[in-house]
Amino acid sequence: MLEVNKLSCNIGENTILSDISFKVLSGEICTIIGGSGAGKTTILRILCGLEGRFSGDILINNRKIHRNTHYFGLVPQGCSLFNHFTAIDNVAYALRKVKKYSKERAYTIATESLEKFGLSDKLSSYPSSLSGGQKQRVAIARTIVMKPKILLFDEPTSALDPEITRDVVDTIRILSATGMPIIVVTHDLSMARQIATRVIFLDNGNVIEDREAKEFFTKPHSERAKCFLGENI
């Protein structure tokens, strides 16, 4: 379980996050939605250690953590694969450089991970020859092999067509079924409706609503959420 208590982030004179708190339970898919500049991606950056300018506490299984990069696995927007690496090289790279695994062990683990995501025939393919959905699955495989406790997605269906989006949705559901807590930042409300068990709605760095997904999408409480959903139908 992830627990965030009174998380605030100020950059210069700008307040990005203002005293926000939430929990994500095992097996839960929590989507964080809101307009541009609401603070969604900043939350992910803080959790995975890319942004250090914050106050507040982050706990995993009731234990406060300080150096948190290895607890979280981030699948970034746009996948961020190395274009000069094959699929298997992309997945094996961090295993060799960070975990210091031997080449043989790293490539064995990378192969197994890619096979689980239906990419056994793409091990030697470069990103330029992969579809958007295949790139996304390589990025997920690369993150999973590092064995994070919590998985973070930043706009996983950005610029993907509906068929590929369904593929990504199915993959996230499979990962959730293993019991791993998952946080998804997205502008794609259709995708959020399909996968979310809970929704956190942010506006100007504040949590406006934090509710079960079905309740949020059918009967939002706040006028701001009603307006946001209406604008994005």
Residue pairs with C-beta under 8 A, 6 or more apart in sequence:
1 23
1 24
1 25
1 26
1 60
1 61
1 62
1 181
2 23
2 24
2 47
2 58
2 59
2 60
2 150
2 181
2 183
3 21
3 22
3 23
3 57
3 58
3 59
3 60
3 62
4 20
4 21
4 22
4 23
4 43
4 47
4 56
4 57
4 58
4 59
5 21
5 56
5 57
5 58
5 59
6 19
6 20
6 21
6 55
6 56
6 57
7 17
7 19
7 20
7 21
7 43
7 46
7 54
7 55
7 56
7 57
7 58
8 15
8 17
8 18
8 19
8 20
8 54
8 55
8 56
9 15
9 16
9 17
9 39
9 42
9 46
9 51
9 53
9 54
9 55
9 205
10 16
10 53
11 53
15 205
16 39
16 42
16 205
17 39
17 42
17 43
17 46
17 54
17 205
18 204
18 205
18 206
19 56
20 39
20 43
20 56
20 202
20 205
20 206
20 207
21 207
22 30
22 200
22 207
22 210
24 30
24 150
24 181
24 182
24 183
24 198
25 181
26 179
26 180
26 181
27 176
27 177
27 178
27 179
27 180
27 181
28 176
28 181
28 182
28 197
28 198
29 172
29 173
29 176
29 182
29 184
29 195
29 196
29 197
29 198
30 181
30 182
30 183
30 184
30 196
30 197
30 198
30 199
30 200
31 183
31 184
31 185
31 186
31 192
31 195
31 196
31 198
31 199
31 200
31 213
32 40
32 43
32 183
32 184
32 185
32 186
32 199
32 200
32 202
33 40
33 185
33 186
33 187
33 189
33 192
33 199
33 200
33 201
33 202
33 228
34 40
34 201
34 202
34 203
34 208
34 228
35 203
35 228
37 204
38 202
38 203
38 204
38 205
39 202
39 204
39 205
40 185
40 202
41 154
41 185
42 51
43 183
43 185
44 74
44 152
44 154
44 183
44 185
45 51
46 54
46 58
47 58
47 68
47 72
47 150
47 152
47 183
48 68
48 69
48 72
48 73
48 74
48 152
49 67
49 68
49 69
49 72
50 74
57 64
58 64
58 65
58 68
59 65
60 71
60 149
60 150
65 71
70 146
70 148
71 148
71 149
71 150
72 148
72 149
72 150
72 151
72 152
73 143
73 144
73 146
73 148
73 150
73 151
73 152
74 143
74 152
74 153
74 154
75 136
75 139
75 140
75 143
75 151
75 152
75 153
75 154
75 156
76 139
76 154
77 154
77 155
77 156
77 158
78 158
79 127
79 135
79 136
79 138
79 139
80 139
81 90
81 127
81 135
81 138
81 139
81 142
82 89
82 90
82 93
82 127
83 126
83 127
83 128
84 126
85 93
85 126
85 127
86 123
86 124
86 125
86 126
87 114
87 119
87 122
87 123
87 124
87 125
87 126
87 127
87 130
87 134
87 138
88 107
88 110
88 111
88 114
88 123
88 124
90 127
90 138
90 139
90 142
91 109
91 110
91 113
91 114
91 138
91 141
91 142
91 145
92 103
92 106
92 107
92 109
92 110
93 142
94 142
94 145
94 146
95 101
95 105
95 106
95 109
95 110
95 145
95 146
96 102
96 103
96 106
98 146
99 106
99 146
101 109
109 145
110 141
110 145
111 120
111 123
113 141
113 142
113 144
113 145
114 120
114 122
114 123
114 137
114 138
114 141
116 141
117 137
117 138
117 140
117 141
117 171
118 137
119 134
119 137
119 138
119 141
122 130
122 134
122 138
125 134
127 135
127 138
130 138
131 164
132 159
132 160
132 161
132 164
133 160
133 163
133 164
133 167
133 168
136 156
136 160
136 164
136 167
136 168
136 171
137 167
137 168
137 171
140 171
140 175
143 151
144 151
144 175
148 180
149 180
149 181
150 180
150 181
150 182
150 183
151 175
151 180
151 181
151 182
151 183
152 182
152 183
152 184
152 185
153 172
153 182
153 183
153 184
153 185
153 186
154 185
155 185
155 186
155 187
155 188
156 168
156 172
156 184
156 186
156 191
157 164
157 165
157 168
157 169
157 186
157 188
157 191
158 187
158 188
160 168
165 188
165 190
165 191
168 191
169 191
169 194
169 195
172 182
172 184
172 195
173 195
175 182
176 182
176 195
184 192
184 195
184 196
186 192
187 232
189 217
189 229
189 232
189 233
192 199
192 213
192 217
193 213
193 217
196 213
197 212
197 213
198 210
198 211
198 212
198 213
199 209
199 210
199 211
199 212
199 213
199 216
199 217
200 207
200 209
200 210
201 207
201 208
201 209
201 210
201 216
201 220
201 222
201 224
201 225
201 228
202 208
203 224
203 228
208 222
208 224
208 225
209 216
209 220
209 221
209 222
209 225
211 221
216 225
217 229
220 226
220 229
